[in-house]
Amino acid sequence: MLKILHTADLHLDENAGERWDALEELVNLAGREEVSALVIAGDLFDRESAAETMRGPLRAVFGGCGFQTVILPGNHDHQAYRSGLYFGDNVSVIRDWREPVCLGDTVFWGLPHDHLDAPRLAVRLREMASLMNPDQENILLFHGELLDTFFPRPDLGQEGELRYMPARLSFFDPLPVRYILAGHFHSRFAAWQAPGGSLFIYPGSPVSVTKRETGRRKANLLVPGETPREAVLNSFHFEELLITLDPFAGEDPLLELDRKLDELHPAAGVLLTVDGLFDGAALNLDEDALVSAIKQKMARFSTAEPSFNFIDVRHIIEDDLFKKFRDALAKTDYSLAMKKEIEEMAIHAFRGVRQCS
């Protein structure tokens, strides 16, 4: 039985050890799952120079594997493969769209990096279709942008406003393929059924390359004829964490932060935002002290600089007029949610009065 582990967009870099760790985890997962092929659908390297320095370790990682690795050059790393570099006996690079990689009865076709707009890409795919034997198990490797669905530009990595190999699902209809194993879309695992019946799959990046790539990362574990399975990885990834302070909650926000941090995966990098209002007198903390305490708790995680948008409103809460307002509000029939909303509006109104006085 053929089994494939499909990934893309590792963007290996000499200065990003977490990406190398992700590759090693993928290789170990492929071994545990006894796959026949590890497919890397573009951008294994972040740039050509990374291939120069990391080629030796890659041979060692791939060398002891009991499976074939099939690599498609992407827009970031296509120059790395043009000089015929050797990555290992069981590593195949698709350097030409006319020259597939055969693994048993399965044929892996690929579209290496090229400057093709949508019309020319559609023509190229029709040319590829003419080379394929429809009686074989054909699988296409593709690294590019799918136009049928909307992706914010940052979800495609660090491409800016450039469009790379823009395709529509209908472009793949002429090809006798069951799967299009794709790369270039970083944010998440996603799949679409093409009109002709083939399944187009983005696995998402297996490691967070940018802060847009939040949540546990995944790879695509595929047995032809079966539903693709999302394999959840233990690789580095960013997690967004929001703490909203409430001056009347009666709970130490640092304890809430502890609870949420304890729930995070140990490989997570935290994108923390702390906003809201707090009563510094009740917590015996001013704003500087609260920032220092939060940063100390965050020290065990790889993290970006937290975003601190909170405000100490102790002087308003201790104001006699505000206390009378709260007492009056408490006697109303408003729901708890409505009372909370009114309290927050009142605090902001009191702040405005203080700033103008």
C-alpha positions as CSV (number, residue, x, y, z in Angstrom):
1,M,0.0,0.0,0.0
2,L,1.4,3.4,-1.0
3,K,1.3,6.0,1.7
4,I,2.5,9.6,1.3
5,L,3.5,12.3,3.8
6,H,3.0,15.7,2.1
7,T,4.4,18.9,3.3
8,A,5.8,22.2,1.9
9,D,7.2,25.6,2.9
10,L,9.8,24.6,5.5
11,H,12.0,27.5,4.5
12,L,15.1,26.0,6.0
13,D,17.6,28.6,7.1
14,E,20.9,28.4,9.0
15,N,19.6,30.8,11.6
16,A,16.2,29.1,12.2
17,G,16.8,26.0,14.2
18,E,13.1,25.4,14.8
19,R,12.6,24.8,11.1
20,W,15.3,22.1,11.1
21,D,13.6,20.5,14.1
22,A,10.4,20.5,12.1
23,L,12.1,18.6,9.3
24,E,13.4,16.0,11.7
25,E,10.0,15.6,13.1
26,L,8.5,15.1,9.6
27,V,11.2,12.5,8.8
28,N,10.5,10.7,12.1
29,L,6.7,10.8,11.5
30,A,7.3,9.4,8.0
31,G,9.3,6.6,9.5
32,R,6.7,5.8,12.2
33,E,3.9,5.8,9.6
34,E,6.0,3.6,7.2
35,V,5.3,5.9,4.3
36,S,6.6,5.2,0.8
37,A,7.3,8.8,0.0
38,L,7.9,12.1,1.7
39,V,6.7,14.8,-0.7
40,I,8.0,18.4,-0.2
41,A,5.9,20.6,-2.5
42,G,8.3,23.6,-2.8
43,D,10.4,26.0,-0.6
44,L,12.3,23.4,1.4
45,F,15.0,26.1,1.7
46,D,14.4,29.8,2.3
47,R,17.1,30.7,-0.2
48,E,19.8,29.2,-2.3
49,S,22.6,29.7,0.2
50,A,20.8,27.6,2.8
51,A,21.1,24.6,0.4
52,E,24.8,25.1,0.2
53,T,25.4,25.0,4.0
54,M,22.7,22.5,4.9
55,R,23.1,19.9,2.2
56,G,25.5,17.8,4.2
57,P,23.2,17.5,7.2
58,L,20.3,16.8,4.8
59,R,22.1,13.8,3.3
60,A,22.5,12.5,6.8
61,V,18.8,13.0,7.7
62,F,17.4,11.5,4.5
63,G,20.1,8.8,4.2
64,G,18.8,6.5,6.8
65,C,15.2,6.7,5.7
66,G,13.3,3.8,4.4
67,F,11.3,6.0,2.0
68,Q,11.8,8.1,-1.0
69,T,11.8,11.9,-0.7
70,V,10.4,13.8,-3.7
71,I,11.2,17.5,-3.8
72,L,9.7,20.2,-6.0
73,P,11.6,23.5,-6.3
74,G,9.6,26.5,-5.2
75,N,9.9,30.2,-5.8
76,H,12.3,30.7,-2.8
77,D,14.7,27.8,-3.5
78,H,14.6,27.0,-7.2
79,Q,18.2,28.2,-7.8
80,A,19.4,25.6,-5.3
81,Y,18.7,22.7,-7.6
82,R,19.9,23.9,-11.0
83,S,23.5,22.8,-10.6
84,G,22.5,19.2,-10.0
85,L,23.3,19.1,-6.3
86,Y,23.2,15.7,-4.6
87,F,20.9,15.4,-1.6
88,G,21.0,11.6,-1.1
89,D,20.4,8.3,-3.0
90,N,16.8,8.2,-1.9
91,V,16.0,11.9,-2.7
92,S,14.6,12.9,-6.1
93,V,14.2,16.5,-7.3
94,I,11.7,17.3,-10.0
95,R,13.7,19.7,-12.1
96,D,11.7,19.5,-15.3
97,W,7.9,19.3,-15.8
98,R,8.4,16.7,-18.5
99,E,10.4,14.3,-16.3
100,P,8.4,12.8,-13.5
101,V,9.5,10.6,-10.6
102,C,8.2,7.0,-10.7
103,L,7.7,5.1,-7.4
104,G,6.3,1.7,-8.2
105,D,3.1,2.2,-10.0
106,T,2.8,5.8,-8.9
107,V,4.1,8.7,-11.0
108,F,4.9,12.0,-9.4
109,W,4.7,14.9,-11.8
110,G,5.7,18.4,-10.8
111,L,5.8,22.0,-12.0
112,P,9.2,23.5,-10.9
113,H,9.5,27.3,-10.5
114,D,8.7,29.3,-13.6
115,H,7.4,32.8,-14.3
116,L,4.0,31.8,-15.6
117,D,0.9,33.9,-15.5
118,A,-2.5,32.2,-15.3
119,P,-3.1,31.8,-19.1
120,R,0.4,30.3,-19.7
121,L,0.1,28.1,-16.7
122,A,-3.2,26.7,-18.0
123,V,-1.4,25.9,-21.3
124,R,1.5,24.2,-19.5
125,L,-0.9,22.0,-17.6
126,R,-2.6,20.9,-20.8
127,E,0.9,20.1,-22.2
128,M,1.6,18.0,-19.1
129,A,-1.8,16.2,-19.5
130,S,-0.7,15.0,-23.0
131,L,2.3,13.3,-21.4
132,M,0.4,11.4,-18.7
133,N,-0.8,7.9,-19.0
134,P,-4.4,7.9,-17.6
135,D,-4.1,4.2,-16.6
136,Q,-1.4,5.0,-14.1
137,E,-1.7,6.6,-10.6
138,N,-0.6,10.2,-11.4
139,I,0.0,12.7,-8.7
140,L,0.9,16.3,-9.4
141,L,3.1,18.5,-7.2
142,F,2.4,22.2,-7.5
143,H,3.7,25.3,-5.8
144,G,1.6,28.3,-6.4
145,E,-1.4,30.3,-5.6
146,L,-5.0,29.0,-6.0
147,L,-7.2,31.8,-7.3
148,D,-10.5,30.2,-6.6
149,T,-10.3,31.0,-2.9
150,F,-9.4,34.3,-1.2
151,F,-6.1,34.3,0.7
152,P,-4.8,37.4,2.5
153,R,-1.4,38.1,1.0
154,P,0.5,37.3,4.3
155,D,-1.0,33.8,4.3
156,L,1.3,33.0,1.4
157,G,4.4,33.6,3.5
158,Q,6.6,36.6,2.7
159,E,5.6,37.2,-0.9
160,G,4.3,40.8,-0.6
161,E,2.0,41.6,-3.5
162,L,3.6,39.2,-6.0
163,R,1.4,36.4,-7.5
164,Y,3.3,33.2,-8.1
165,M,2.0,30.5,-10.5
166,P,-1.7,31.6,-10.2
167,A,-4.0,28.7,-10.9
168,R,-7.7,28.0,-10.9
169,L,-9.1,24.6,-10.0
170,S,-10.5,24.3,-13.6
171,F,-6.9,24.4,-14.9
172,F,-6.3,21.0,-13.5
173,D,-9.3,19.3,-15.2
174,P,-7.4,18.1,-18.3
175,L,-4.9,16.2,-16.1
176,P,-5.6,12.5,-15.3
177,V,-4.5,13.0,-11.6
178,R,-6.3,12.1,-8.4
179,Y,-4.4,14.5,-6.2
180,I,-2.6,17.9,-6.5
181,L,-0.2,18.1,-3.6
182,A,0.5,21.8,-3.3
183,G,2.6,24.3,-1.4
184,H,2.9,28.1,-1.1
185,F,-0.2,28.7,1.2
186,H,1.3,28.8,4.7
187,S,-1.5,29.4,7.2
188,R,-3.4,26.2,7.5
189,F,-4.3,22.8,6.1
190,A,-7.0,23.2,3.3
191,A,-8.4,21.0,0.5
192,W,-10.7,21.6,-2.4
193,Q,-12.3,19.3,-4.9
194,A,-11.6,20.3,-8.5
195,P,-14.5,20.1,-11.0
196,G,-12.8,17.2,-12.8
197,G,-12.6,15.2,-9.6
198,S,-9.1,15.7,-8.4
199,L,-8.4,16.8,-4.9
200,F,-6.2,19.9,-4.4
201,I,-4.5,20.0,-1.0
202,Y,-2.4,22.6,0.8
203,P,-0.9,21.2,4.0
204,G,0.1,24.6,5.4
205,S,3.6,25.2,6.7
206,P,4.9,22.5,9.1
207,V,6.5,25.2,11.3
208,S,5.5,28.9,11.8
209,V,7.7,30.9,9.5
210,T,5.8,34.2,10.1
211,K,3.5,35.3,12.9
212,R,0.5,34.8,10.7
213,E,0.9,31.1,11.0
214,T,-0.8,30.4,14.3
215,G,-1.9,27.2,15.8
216,R,-0.5,23.7,15.8
217,R,1.1,22.9,12.4
218,K,0.1,20.0,10.2
219,A,1.1,17.7,7.4
220,N,-0.9,15.7,4.9
221,L,-0.9,12.0,5.4
222,L,-2.3,10.4,2.3
223,V,-3.2,6.9,1.1
224,P,-4.5,7.1,-2.5
225,G,-8.2,6.3,-2.6
226,E,-8.7,7.3,1.1
227,T,-9.6,10.6,2.7
228,P,-6.4,12.6,3.5
229,R,-5.5,12.8,7.2
230,E,-4.2,15.9,8.9
231,A,-1.2,14.8,10.9
232,V,-0.7,17.3,13.8
233,L,2.9,18.1,14.5
234,N,4.8,19.1,17.6
235,S,6.8,21.7,15.8
236,F,7.3,25.4,16.7
237,H,4.2,27.5,16.1
238,F,2.7,30.8,17.2
239,E,-0.3,31.0,19.5
240,E,-2.3,34.1,19.9
241,L,-3.2,34.8,23.6
242,L,-5.5,37.5,24.7
243,I,-5.9,38.6,28.3
244,T,-8.7,41.2,28.9
245,L,-8.4,42.8,32.3
246,D,-11.6,43.6,34.3
247,P,-11.2,45.9,37.4
248,F,-14.3,44.3,39.0
249,A,-13.5,40.6,38.3
250,G,-12.0,40.1,41.7
251,E,-9.3,37.8,40.2
252,D,-5.6,38.3,39.9
253,P,-4.9,38.6,36.1
254,L,-1.5,37.0,36.6
255,L,-3.3,33.8,37.8
256,E,-5.4,33.9,34.6
257,L,-2.2,34.2,32.6
258,D,-0.7,31.3,34.4
259,R,-3.7,29.1,33.6
260,K,-3.6,30.0,29.9
261,L,0.1,29.5,29.6
262,D,-0.1,26.1,31.2
263,E,-2.6,25.1,28.5
264,L,-0.2,25.9,25.7
265,H,1.9,23.4,23.8
266,P,5.6,23.6,25.0
267,A,6.7,24.3,21.4
268,A,4.4,27.4,21.1
269,G,5.6,30.9,20.6
270,V,3.2,33.3,22.3
271,L,1.7,36.4,20.7
272,L,0.3,38.0,23.8
273,T,-2.0,40.9,24.0
274,V,-3.1,42.3,27.3
275,D,-5.9,44.9,27.2
276,G,-8.8,46.1,29.3
277,L,-8.9,48.0,32.6
278,F,-7.5,47.0,36.1
279,D,-7.6,48.3,39.6
280,G,-4.0,48.7,40.5
281,A,-4.8,49.4,44.2
282,A,-6.7,46.1,44.6
283,L,-3.8,44.2,42.9
284,N,-1.1,46.3,44.6
285,L,0.5,46.7,41.2
286,D,1.0,49.8,39.1
287,E,1.3,49.5,35.3
288,D,5.1,49.1,35.3
289,A,5.0,46.4,37.9
290,L,2.3,44.5,36.0
291,V,4.3,44.6,32.8
292,S,7.4,43.3,34.6
293,A,5.4,40.5,36.2
294,I,3.9,39.5,32.9
295,K,7.2,39.5,31.1
296,Q,8.7,37.3,33.9
297,K,6.0,34.7,33.5
298,M,6.5,34.8,29.7
299,A,10.2,34.1,30.0
300,R,9.8,30.3,29.6
301,F,8.2,30.7,26.1
302,S,9.7,31.9,22.8
303,T,7.6,35.0,22.3
304,A,7.3,38.2,20.4
305,E,7.2,41.4,22.3
306,P,3.8,41.5,24.1
307,S,1.2,44.1,23.2
308,F,0.2,46.0,26.4
309,N,-3.0,48.0,25.9
310,F,-4.3,48.0,29.5
311,I,-5.0,51.0,31.7
312,D,-4.9,51.3,35.5
313,V,-8.1,53.0,36.6
314,R,-7.7,52.9,40.4
315,H,-8.2,56.6,40.7
316,I,-11.6,56.4,39.0
317,I,-12.8,53.4,41.0
318,E,-11.9,55.2,44.2
319,D,-13.7,58.3,43.1
320,D,-16.8,59.0,45.4
321,L,-18.9,60.1,42.4
322,F,-18.1,56.8,40.6
323,K,-18.9,54.8,43.7
324,K,-22.3,56.4,43.9
325,F,-22.9,55.6,40.2
326,R,-22.0,52.0,40.7
327,D,-24.3,51.7,43.7
328,A,-27.2,53.1,41.6
329,L,-26.4,50.8,38.7
330,A,-26.4,47.8,41.0
331,K,-30.1,48.5,41.9
332,T,-31.3,48.5,38.3
333,D,-32.8,45.4,36.6
334,Y,-30.2,45.4,33.8
335,S,-28.5,42.0,33.1
336,L,-25.0,41.4,34.4
337,A,-23.6,41.8,30.9
338,M,-25.4,45.1,30.4
339,K,-24.2,46.4,33.8
340,K,-20.7,45.4,32.9
341,E,-20.9,47.3,29.6
342,I,-22.3,50.4,31.3
343,E,-19.6,50.3,33.9
344,E,-16.9,50.2,31.2
345,M,-18.6,53.1,29.4
346,A,-18.7,55.1,32.6
347,I,-15.1,54.5,33.4
348,H,-14.1,55.8,29.9
349,A,-16.4,58.8,30.4
350,F,-14.8,59.5,33.8
351,R,-11.3,59.2,32.2
352,G,-12.3,61.8,29.6
353,V,-13.5,64.2,32.2
354,R,-10.3,63.8,34.2
355,Q,-8.2,64.4,31.1
356,C,-10.1,67.5,30.2
357,S,-10.0,69.0,33.8
